[in-house]
Amino acid sequence: MYASLALLAIFILVYSSVAGAIERSWVSGPIVFTCFGLLIGPEGFDLITWETDKEVIRGLAEVTLALVLFTDAAGANMGILKKTSMLPVRLLLIGLPLTLLLGFGLGVLIFDGISLFAIALLATMLAPTDAALGKAVISNESVPGEIRQALNVESGLNDGICVPILLLFLALALGQVSGDSTGQFAVKLVIEAIGIGLAVGLLMTFISVQLLKVAWQRKWLTPTWIQIPVVALALACFTVAQYLGGSGFIAAFSGGLLFGILEKSMRDQFLLAADGTGDTLALITWVIFGAAVAGSALNSLSWPVFAYALLSLTVIRMLPVYLALTGSGISTEGKLFIGWFGPRGLASIVFGVIVLNSNLAVDDPIILTVACTIMLSILVHGISANQWARAYGKRRQLARQSSAGKT
């Protein structure tokens, strides 16, 4: 155990020392983390001695995602978001349903001998985008603000919206819901997941902000402890909502938005340590994913699995986004940019473990496809993030200068 912890600690120390240089290159952090996990895992040099089960991966992925959602939402530029609020609305109300339908349809064509419910679950597991993997684009100021905020809000809410859909398909697959009561059951799931999530996130954040304001005015917050509240609040929003039957992801994101609105003056100081904590948890998550999942998935790879993974990141994601943004005023490149940067990651890991932990006899290709899509997303989105973001930002700037010169 000590050898494994020493290996991980040394890796974190080394990476944190050179993180700035790596983040400016064509290689992303998640690529480095996953490759390191693959290298030290059972399929590599087999240097990790502890046992990592699916519950550990799920718990770590959930906590990491909740913290990233909260901090990203809290740091959102509300001025830009107000002006462009219809973009995430289009992505969530038009793009997401189309993604689910297209993912299901292509899954039926690609996979033989797999139940329709399993394919529906696959489409749902791969529908939400990942705020952690998309951070390189969302935080890159070369990208227009309206596009960054649209991607931020979309990734913050689509996983929470997909939770009741996933649970509905699971219940249908397990025969827990009859055909006559499906609609009623679906409405109940949506109301509970979204309603409880919103209520918990907003209420807990409002109370916490009032407490922090009093603590700040009376100088109760020390330089050490000021780093803790956002981390604790994000986890509290997530866990309380989950315990009450709601969506912890919606609670974390809605709580983060409210925190950013109510705590404008001290927001950056509160968020600084939370951002670092979220990045560290993400690092550990991807190392464990690389060690525990990536190697075995690569050994079992097949052409149908790879084909669906590739389609999931391209046609299944990009076509619905393009259609959803038609008439929005976004340029063709802007639509393609938003469509491309819908990485799959932590939410898909969580959903995959939920399905594995059910009593459903899931076909191996389904879970393998989820793992393959995540690995492919880590690679292609990581390599393309900084390159396309910089090029897109320069083209936008030149277009504006050209337009200003003509006028």
Stockholm file with secondary structure:
# STOCKHOLM 1.0

chainA/1-407         MYASLALLAIFILVYSSVAGAIERSWVSGPIVFTCFGLLIGPEGFDLITWETDKEVIRGLAEVTLALVLFTDAAGANMGILKKTSMLPVRLLLIGLPLTLLLGFGLGVLIFDGISLFAIALLATMLAPTDAALGKAVISNESVPGEIRQALNVESGLNDGICVPILLLFLALALGQVSGDSTGQFAVKLVIEAIGIGLAVGLLMTFISVQLLKVAWQRKWLTPTWIQIPVVALALACFTVAQYLGGSGFIAAFSGGLLFGILEKSMRDQFLLAADGTGDTLALITWVIFGAAVAGSALNSLSWPVFAYALLSLTVIRMLPVYLALTGSGISTEGKLFIGWFGPRGLASIVFGVIVLNSNLAVDDPIILTVACTIMLSILVHGISANQWARAYGKRRQLARQSSAGKT
#=GR chainA/1-407 SS CHHHHHHHHHHHHHHHHHHHHHHTSSSCHHHHHHHHHHHHSTTTTCCCCSCCCHHHHHHHHHHHHHHHHHHHHHTCCHHHHHHTTHHHHHIIIIIHHHHHHHHHHHHHHHCSSCCHHHHHHHHHHTSSCCTTTTHHHHTCTTSCHHHHHHHHHHHHHHHHHHHHHHHHHHHHHTTCSCGGGHHHHHHHHHIIIIIIHHHHHHHHHHHHHHHHHHHHHTTCCCTTGGGSHHHHHHHHHHHHHHHTTSCHHHHHHHHHHHHHHHCTTTHHHHHHHHHHHHHHHHHHHHHHHIIIIIHHHHHTCCHHHHHHHHHHHTHHHHHHHHHHTTTSSCCHHHHHHHHHCCCCCHHHHHHHHHHHHSSCCCCHHHHHHHHHHHHHHHHHHHHHHHHHHHHHHHHHHHHHHHHHHHC
#=GC SS_cons         CHHHHHHHHHHHHHHHHHHHHHHTSSSCHHHHHHHHHHHHSTTTTCCCCSCCCHHHHHHHHHHHHHHHHHHHHHTCCHHHHHHTTHHHHHIIIIIHHHHHHHHHHHHHHHCSSCCHHHHHHHHHHTSSCCTTTTHHHHTCTTSCHHHHHHHHHHHHHHHHHHHHHHHHHHHHHTTCSCGGGHHHHHHHHHIIIIIIHHHHHHHHHHHHHHHHHHHHHTTCCCTTGGGSHHHHHHHHHHHHHHHTTSCHHHHHHHHHHHHHHHCTTTHHHHHHHHHHHHHHHHHHHHHHHIIIIIHHHHHTCCHHHHHHHHHHHTHHHHHHHHHHTTTSSCCHHHHHHHHHCCCCCHHHHHHHHHHHHSSCCCCHHHHHHHHHHHHHHHHHHHHHHHHHHHHHHHHHHHHHHHHHHHC
//
